[in-house]
Amino acid sequence: MFRDNEASLLGEVLAKRQANDRAGAVAAAVQLWLAPMERPAEPDGAALETWRAIGQLDAIGEAVSAGLAAIRGKQLVRAHAFIDVIERVEDPEALLGLARLVLDQRWPVHPYLASVFFALVDGKHEDALWDFIKTNRERLRNATPEWVLVGLILTTSRIGKRSDLADWFGGFETRADVPMWIVVAYMASLMQGDHSTKHLVALARASAACVPDESAGFLLALVMLGELLDQRDAEFFAMLRGPRAQLIPALDNERHPLVRYMNAAKHTHAVGADDFFFSMDDLKANVGFGGLTGGLAGLALRTQGERPMNWRVVTLVREPIPYTINAARLFPILDEFEQVERGSKRAVEVYREMMRSKPSDLSSIMPAWRRLEKQKLGWFTRLRLAYF
Protein backbone atom coordinates (compact mmCIF):
# COMPACT_ATOMS: atom_id res chain seq x y z
CA MET A 1 0.00 0.00 0.00
CA PHE A 2 0.99 3.66 -0.14
CA ARG A 3 2.57 5.68 2.66
CA ASP A 4 1.00 8.87 4.00
CA ASN A 5 2.34 11.41 1.50
CA GLU A 6 1.84 9.20 -1.54
CA ALA A 7 -1.54 8.11 -0.26
CA SER A 8 -2.66 11.69 0.22
CA LEU A 9 -1.54 12.67 -3.28
CA LEU A 10 -3.33 9.71 -4.80
CA GLY A 11 -6.34 10.41 -2.60
CA GLU A 12 -6.54 13.92 -4.05
CA VAL A 13 -6.59 12.50 -7.59
CA LEU A 14 -9.32 10.02 -6.70
CA ALA A 15 -11.36 12.69 -4.93
CA LYS A 16 -11.24 14.88 -8.05
CA ARG A 17 -12.30 11.92 -10.15
CA GLN A 18 -15.21 11.30 -7.81
CA ALA A 19 -16.22 14.95 -8.19
CA ASN A 20 -15.85 14.68 -11.98
CA ASP A 21 -13.29 17.51 -11.82
CA ARG A 22 -11.09 16.92 -14.86
CA ALA A 23 -8.81 19.93 -14.43
CA GLY A 24 -8.42 19.28 -10.72
CA ALA A 25 -7.61 15.61 -11.30
CA VAL A 26 -4.95 16.47 -13.88
CA ALA A 27 -3.37 19.06 -11.57
CA ALA A 28 -3.36 16.55 -8.70
CA ALA A 29 -1.87 13.90 -11.00
CA VAL A 30 1.03 16.17 -11.93
CA GLN A 31 1.73 16.78 -8.25
CA LEU A 32 1.95 13.03 -7.69
CA TRP A 33 4.12 12.55 -10.77
CA LEU A 34 6.61 15.11 -9.47
CA ALA A 35 6.82 13.47 -6.05
CA PRO A 36 9.58 10.84 -5.63
CA MET A 37 8.52 7.25 -5.29
CA GLU A 38 8.46 6.08 -1.69
CA ARG A 39 9.20 2.46 -2.62
CA PRO A 40 11.42 2.66 -5.72
CA ALA A 41 12.03 -1.08 -5.81
CA GLU A 42 8.32 -1.85 -6.17
CA PRO A 43 5.90 -1.26 -9.08
CA ASP A 44 4.52 2.27 -9.09
CA GLY A 45 0.97 1.48 -8.07
CA ALA A 46 0.19 5.12 -7.29
CA ALA A 47 1.07 6.28 -10.81
CA LEU A 48 -0.88 3.39 -12.29
CA GLU A 49 -4.00 4.23 -10.25
CA THR A 50 -3.62 7.89 -11.17
CA TRP A 51 -3.48 7.14 -14.89
CA ARG A 52 -6.50 4.88 -14.56
CA ALA A 53 -8.45 7.65 -12.86
CA ILE A 54 -7.46 10.15 -15.56
CA GLY A 55 -8.65 7.70 -18.19
CA GLN A 56 -12.00 7.28 -16.45
CA LEU A 57 -12.45 11.06 -16.70
CA ASP A 58 -11.52 10.96 -20.39
CA ALA A 59 -8.78 13.46 -19.57
CA ILE A 60 -5.79 11.68 -21.12
CA GLY A 61 -5.13 14.50 -23.59
CA GLU A 62 -5.06 17.14 -20.84
CA ALA A 63 -2.84 14.94 -18.69
CA VAL A 64 -0.36 14.40 -21.53
CA SER A 65 -0.17 18.15 -22.14
CA ALA A 66 0.37 18.84 -18.45
CA GLY A 67 2.97 16.09 -18.18
CA LEU A 68 4.85 17.38 -21.21
CA ALA A 69 4.82 20.90 -19.77
CA ALA A 70 6.46 19.60 -16.60
CA ILE A 71 9.02 17.56 -18.54
CA ARG A 72 9.90 20.43 -20.86
CA GLY A 73 10.25 22.57 -17.77
CA LYS A 74 13.07 20.19 -16.86
CA GLN A 75 11.16 18.63 -14.00
CA LEU A 76 11.86 14.94 -13.55
CA VAL A 77 8.56 13.12 -13.32
CA ARG A 78 8.20 9.58 -12.05
CA ALA A 79 9.31 6.96 -14.56
CA HIS A 80 5.90 5.28 -14.87
CA ALA A 81 4.21 8.58 -15.65
CA PHE A 82 6.99 9.62 -18.04
CA ILE A 83 6.46 6.45 -20.08
CA ASP A 84 2.68 6.92 -20.11
CA VAL A 85 3.08 10.47 -21.40
CA ILE A 86 5.80 9.69 -23.96
CA GLU A 87 3.83 6.83 -25.51
CA ARG A 88 1.04 9.26 -26.42
CA VAL A 89 3.31 11.65 -28.30
CA GLU A 90 2.97 10.91 -32.01
CA ASP A 91 5.05 13.73 -33.52
CA PRO A 92 8.58 12.41 -34.20
CA GLU A 93 10.09 15.89 -33.93
CA ALA A 94 8.54 16.29 -30.48
CA LEU A 95 9.95 12.92 -29.44
CA LEU A 96 13.40 13.82 -30.73
CA GLY A 97 13.24 17.07 -28.77
CA LEU A 98 12.44 15.08 -25.65
CA ALA A 99 15.35 12.74 -26.37
CA ARG A 100 17.69 15.74 -26.54
CA LEU A 101 16.26 17.07 -23.29
CA VAL A 102 16.80 13.74 -21.51
CA LEU A 103 20.40 13.65 -22.71
CA ASP A 104 21.04 17.26 -21.72
CA GLN A 105 19.51 16.79 -18.27
CA ARG A 106 21.39 13.52 -17.78
CA TRP A 107 18.26 11.78 -16.59
CA PRO A 108 18.58 7.99 -16.24
CA VAL A 109 18.95 6.43 -19.67
CA HIS A 110 16.72 3.57 -18.60
CA PRO A 111 13.80 4.09 -18.66
CA TYR A 112 13.74 7.78 -19.68
CA LEU A 113 15.76 7.85 -22.91
CA ALA A 114 14.82 4.23 -23.62
CA SER A 115 11.10 5.01 -23.58
CA VAL A 116 11.58 7.83 -26.11
CA PHE A 117 13.66 5.61 -28.41
CA PHE A 118 11.12 2.78 -28.16
CA ALA A 119 8.27 5.19 -28.93
CA LEU A 120 10.08 6.31 -32.08
CA VAL A 121 10.57 2.69 -33.20
CA ASP A 122 6.99 1.69 -32.39
CA GLY A 123 5.77 4.75 -34.28
CA LYS A 124 7.82 3.64 -37.32
CA HIS A 125 10.13 6.66 -37.13
CA GLU A 126 13.31 4.58 -37.33
CA ASP A 127 14.98 6.84 -39.91
CA ALA A 128 14.58 9.88 -37.68
CA LEU A 129 15.93 7.95 -34.71
CA TRP A 130 18.91 6.70 -36.70
CA ASP A 131 19.75 10.28 -37.73
CA PHE A 132 19.53 11.29 -34.06
CA ILE A 133 21.84 8.45 -33.02
CA LYS A 134 24.41 9.33 -35.68
CA THR A 135 24.27 13.02 -34.76
CA ASN A 136 24.79 12.24 -31.07
CA ARG A 137 27.08 9.30 -31.64
CA GLU A 138 29.87 10.32 -29.25
CA ARG A 139 27.48 11.20 -26.43
CA LEU A 140 25.75 7.87 -26.82
CA ARG A 141 28.99 5.85 -26.99
CA ASN A 142 30.76 7.38 -24.02
CA ALA A 143 28.85 5.71 -21.17
CA THR A 144 27.68 2.11 -20.96
CA PRO A 145 23.93 2.76 -20.30
CA GLU A 146 23.59 4.81 -23.50
CA TRP A 147 25.74 2.32 -25.41
CA VAL A 148 23.54 -0.59 -24.29
CA LEU A 149 20.37 1.23 -25.36
CA VAL A 150 21.67 1.97 -28.85
CA GLY A 151 22.94 -1.59 -29.14
CA LEU A 152 19.45 -2.85 -28.32
CA ILE A 153 17.89 -0.54 -30.92
CA LEU A 154 20.34 -1.78 -33.57
CA THR A 155 19.56 -5.42 -32.82
CA THR A 156 15.77 -5.22 -32.40
CA SER A 157 14.77 -2.79 -35.16
CA ARG A 158 15.46 -2.27 -38.84
CA ILE A 159 17.92 0.53 -38.00
CA GLY A 160 21.48 0.15 -39.23
CA LYS A 161 23.41 -2.37 -41.30
CA ARG A 162 25.59 -5.29 -40.23
CA SER A 163 28.61 -3.02 -40.52
CA ASP A 164 26.96 -0.56 -38.10
CA LEU A 165 26.37 -3.42 -35.66
CA ALA A 166 29.98 -4.56 -35.89
CA ASP A 167 31.24 -1.02 -35.39
CA TRP A 168 28.98 -0.35 -32.39
CA PHE A 169 29.83 -3.58 -30.58
CA GLY A 170 33.53 -3.50 -31.38
CA GLY A 171 35.60 -3.55 -28.18
CA PHE A 172 32.62 -4.20 -25.93
CA GLU A 173 34.81 -6.29 -23.64
CA THR A 174 36.76 -3.17 -22.63
CA ARG A 175 33.66 -1.46 -21.26
CA ALA A 176 32.58 -1.64 -17.64
CA ASP A 177 29.22 -3.11 -16.58
CA VAL A 178 28.14 -4.52 -19.95
CA PRO A 179 25.36 -7.10 -19.36
CA MET A 180 25.77 -10.43 -21.09
CA TRP A 181 22.30 -10.25 -22.64
CA ILE A 182 23.19 -7.32 -24.92
CA VAL A 183 26.22 -9.20 -26.29
CA VAL A 184 24.01 -12.24 -26.90
CA ALA A 185 21.55 -9.95 -28.72
CA TYR A 186 24.39 -8.90 -31.01
CA MET A 187 25.40 -12.52 -31.56
CA ALA A 188 21.79 -13.52 -32.25
CA SER A 189 21.61 -10.79 -34.90
CA LEU A 190 24.69 -12.25 -36.58
CA MET A 191 23.18 -15.74 -36.43
CA GLN A 192 20.22 -14.59 -38.54
CA GLY A 193 22.52 -14.22 -41.55
CA ASP A 194 25.79 -15.71 -42.75
CA HIS A 195 28.06 -16.14 -39.76
CA SER A 196 31.14 -17.95 -38.59
CA THR A 197 30.95 -20.22 -35.55
CA LYS A 198 34.54 -19.27 -34.74
CA HIS A 199 33.51 -15.60 -34.68
CA LEU A 200 30.69 -16.41 -32.27
CA VAL A 201 33.15 -18.34 -30.10
CA ALA A 202 35.50 -15.34 -30.04
CA LEU A 203 32.66 -13.06 -28.95
CA ALA A 204 31.61 -15.56 -26.28
CA ARG A 205 35.15 -15.72 -24.92
CA ALA A 206 35.34 -11.93 -24.83
CA SER A 207 32.06 -11.81 -22.86
CA ALA A 208 33.83 -13.25 -19.80
CA ALA A 209 34.33 -9.64 -18.72
CA CYS A 210 30.59 -8.90 -18.84
CA VAL A 211 28.03 -8.86 -16.04
CA PRO A 212 26.48 -12.37 -15.82
CA ASP A 213 22.76 -12.97 -16.30
CA GLU A 214 20.48 -15.69 -17.67
CA SER A 215 22.29 -15.49 -21.03
CA ALA A 216 25.41 -17.07 -19.54
CA GLY A 217 24.41 -20.63 -20.53
CA PHE A 218 24.55 -19.83 -24.26
CA LEU A 219 27.91 -18.10 -23.93
CA LEU A 220 29.33 -20.99 -21.92
CA ALA A 221 28.14 -23.49 -24.55
CA LEU A 222 29.98 -21.54 -27.24
CA VAL A 223 33.17 -21.20 -25.19
CA MET A 224 33.15 -24.96 -24.59
CA LEU A 225 32.44 -25.59 -28.26
CA GLY A 226 35.44 -23.43 -29.07
CA GLU A 227 37.67 -25.73 -27.05
CA LEU A 228 36.52 -28.65 -29.20
CA LEU A 229 37.02 -26.69 -32.42
CA ASP A 230 40.57 -25.85 -31.30
CA GLN A 231 41.12 -29.55 -30.51
CA ARG A 232 41.59 -28.76 -26.84
CA ASP A 233 39.54 -31.73 -25.73
CA ALA A 234 41.09 -31.95 -22.26
CA GLU A 235 40.15 -28.34 -21.55
CA PHE A 236 36.61 -28.98 -22.81
CA PHE A 237 36.08 -31.94 -20.47
CA ALA A 238 37.59 -30.04 -17.55
CA MET A 239 35.07 -27.23 -18.12
CA LEU A 240 32.19 -29.67 -18.55
CA ARG A 241 33.00 -31.41 -15.27
CA GLY A 242 33.64 -28.17 -13.42
CA PRO A 243 31.28 -26.44 -10.99
CA ARG A 244 30.43 -23.60 -13.39
CA ALA A 245 29.07 -25.74 -16.24
CA GLN A 246 25.47 -24.48 -16.09
CA LEU A 247 24.18 -25.07 -19.60
CA ILE A 248 20.77 -23.56 -18.96
CA PRO A 249 19.00 -21.71 -21.82
CA ALA A 250 17.60 -18.24 -21.20
CA LEU A 251 13.84 -18.13 -20.79
CA ASP A 252 11.71 -17.94 -23.93
CA ASN A 253 9.18 -15.53 -22.44
CA GLU A 254 8.73 -12.13 -20.80
CA ARG A 255 11.25 -12.99 -18.08
CA HIS A 256 14.18 -12.95 -20.48
CA PRO A 257 16.61 -10.17 -19.39
CA LEU A 258 16.35 -8.38 -22.75
CA VAL A 259 12.56 -8.40 -22.53
CA ARG A 260 12.60 -7.23 -18.93
CA TYR A 261 14.80 -4.30 -19.96
CA MET A 262 12.42 -3.33 -22.75
CA ASN A 263 9.23 -3.76 -20.74
CA ALA A 264 10.55 -1.57 -17.94
CA ALA A 265 10.42 1.29 -20.48
CA LYS A 266 7.28 0.28 -22.43
CA HIS A 267 3.63 0.04 -21.41
CA THR A 268 1.35 0.19 -24.45
CA HIS A 269 3.44 -2.05 -26.70
CA ALA A 270 5.24 -4.13 -24.09
CA VAL A 271 6.56 -7.51 -25.20
CA GLY A 272 3.95 -9.98 -23.99
CA ALA A 273 2.70 -13.54 -24.16
CA ASP A 274 0.93 -12.93 -27.49
CA ASP A 275 4.27 -12.07 -29.09
CA PHE A 276 5.71 -15.40 -27.95
CA PHE A 277 2.61 -17.39 -28.90
CA PHE A 278 3.69 -18.32 -32.41
CA SER A 279 6.89 -19.72 -33.81
CA MET A 280 8.52 -17.54 -36.44
CA ASP A 281 8.41 -20.44 -38.93
CA ASP A 282 4.63 -20.54 -38.53
CA LEU A 283 4.37 -16.81 -39.03
CA LYS A 284 6.52 -16.80 -42.16
CA ALA A 285 4.69 -19.78 -43.65
CA ASN A 286 1.08 -19.22 -42.70
CA VAL A 287 0.14 -15.62 -42.01
CA GLY A 288 -2.54 -14.68 -44.51
CA PHE A 289 -3.29 -18.31 -45.44
CA GLY A 290 -5.46 -19.31 -42.50
CA GLY A 291 -2.84 -21.67 -41.09
CA LEU A 292 -2.39 -20.17 -37.62
CA THR A 293 -4.42 -21.46 -34.72
CA GLY A 294 -5.13 -20.56 -31.15
CA GLY A 295 -6.90 -17.89 -29.13
CA LEU A 296 -8.02 -14.38 -29.87
CA ALA A 297 -4.46 -13.33 -30.60
CA GLY A 298 -4.21 -16.01 -33.27
CA LEU A 299 -7.54 -14.95 -34.76
CA ALA A 300 -6.44 -11.33 -34.87
CA LEU A 301 -3.16 -12.20 -36.55
CA ARG A 302 -4.86 -14.40 -39.12
CA THR A 303 -7.42 -11.71 -39.87
CA GLN A 304 -4.90 -8.90 -40.23
CA GLY A 305 -2.17 -10.93 -41.90
CA GLU A 306 0.43 -9.40 -39.59
CA ARG A 307 3.33 -10.59 -37.51
CA PRO A 308 3.27 -9.75 -33.81
CA MET A 309 4.45 -6.17 -33.25
CA ASN A 310 7.52 -7.36 -31.34
CA TRP A 311 8.44 -10.21 -33.70
CA ARG A 312 12.02 -8.97 -34.05
CA VAL A 313 12.49 -9.17 -30.30
CA VAL A 314 11.01 -12.67 -30.13
CA THR A 315 13.26 -13.85 -32.97
CA LEU A 316 16.31 -12.40 -31.25
CA VAL A 317 15.46 -14.03 -27.93
CA ARG A 318 14.83 -17.43 -29.53
CA GLU A 319 17.83 -17.58 -31.85
CA PRO A 320 20.44 -18.76 -29.28
CA ILE A 321 18.20 -21.19 -27.41
CA PRO A 322 18.78 -24.29 -29.62
CA TYR A 323 22.55 -23.92 -29.17
CA THR A 324 22.22 -24.14 -25.41
CA ILE A 325 19.63 -26.93 -25.44
CA ASN A 326 21.63 -29.06 -27.86
CA ALA A 327 24.84 -28.50 -25.91
CA ALA A 328 23.13 -29.52 -22.66
CA ARG A 329 21.83 -32.65 -24.41
CA LEU A 330 24.93 -33.72 -26.36
CA PHE A 331 27.89 -32.64 -24.22
CA PRO A 332 27.15 -35.21 -21.45
CA ILE A 333 27.13 -37.99 -24.05
CA LEU A 334 30.55 -36.83 -25.24
CA ASP A 335 31.66 -36.82 -21.63
CA GLU A 336 30.53 -40.39 -20.99
CA PHE A 337 32.04 -41.62 -24.25
CA GLU A 338 35.39 -40.11 -23.30
CA GLN A 339 35.38 -42.08 -20.04
CA VAL A 340 34.30 -45.55 -21.26
CA GLU A 341 36.79 -48.35 -21.82
CA ARG A 342 37.96 -48.75 -25.41
CA GLY A 343 36.09 -51.48 -27.28
CA SER A 344 33.71 -52.16 -24.39
CA LYS A 345 30.03 -52.96 -24.71
CA ARG A 346 29.26 -49.63 -23.04
CA ALA A 347 31.31 -47.80 -25.66
CA VAL A 348 29.06 -49.26 -28.37
CA GLU A 349 25.94 -48.34 -26.37
CA VAL A 350 27.07 -44.73 -25.91
CA TYR A 351 27.92 -44.51 -29.60
CA ARG A 352 24.40 -45.62 -30.50
CA GLU A 353 22.94 -43.20 -27.97
CA MET A 354 24.76 -40.34 -29.66
CA MET A 355 23.53 -41.40 -33.10
CA ARG A 356 19.94 -41.46 -31.80
CA SER A 357 20.47 -38.01 -30.30
CA LYS A 358 21.13 -36.36 -33.68
CA PRO A 359 24.59 -34.83 -33.19
CA SER A 360 24.07 -32.98 -36.47
CA ASP A 361 21.85 -30.60 -34.47
CA LEU A 362 25.14 -29.18 -33.17
CA SER A 363 27.31 -29.96 -36.18
CA SER A 364 30.39 -28.25 -34.79
CA ILE A 365 30.93 -31.11 -32.34
CA MET A 366 31.31 -33.69 -35.11
CA PRO A 367 35.12 -33.38 -35.53
CA ALA A 368 35.55 -33.98 -31.79
CA TRP A 369 33.12 -36.90 -31.92
CA ARG A 370 35.08 -38.49 -34.78
CA ARG A 371 38.29 -38.14 -32.76
CA LEU A 372 36.67 -39.92 -29.84
CA GLU A 373 35.30 -42.66 -32.11
CA LYS A 374 38.83 -43.56 -33.19
CA GLN A 375 39.99 -43.61 -29.58
CA LYS A 376 37.15 -45.75 -28.22
CA LEU A 377 36.19 -48.06 -31.09
CA GLY A 378 38.28 -50.23 -33.40
CA TRP A 379 38.01 -49.67 -37.14
CA PHE A 380 36.00 -52.87 -37.72
CA THR A 381 33.50 -51.93 -34.99
CA ARG A 382 33.14 -48.47 -36.50
CA LEU A 383 32.55 -49.97 -39.92
CA ARG A 384 29.95 -52.38 -38.55
CA LEU A 385 28.13 -49.62 -36.64
CA ALA A 386 28.11 -47.41 -39.71
CA TYR A 387 26.18 -50.03 -41.73
CA PHE A 388 24.14 -51.95 -39.16
Summary of the structure (lengths in Angstrom):
residues: 388
radius of gyration: 26.1
end to end distance: 69.4
largest distance: 90.5
contacts: 1188
relative contact order: 0.06
helix: 70%
strand: 1%
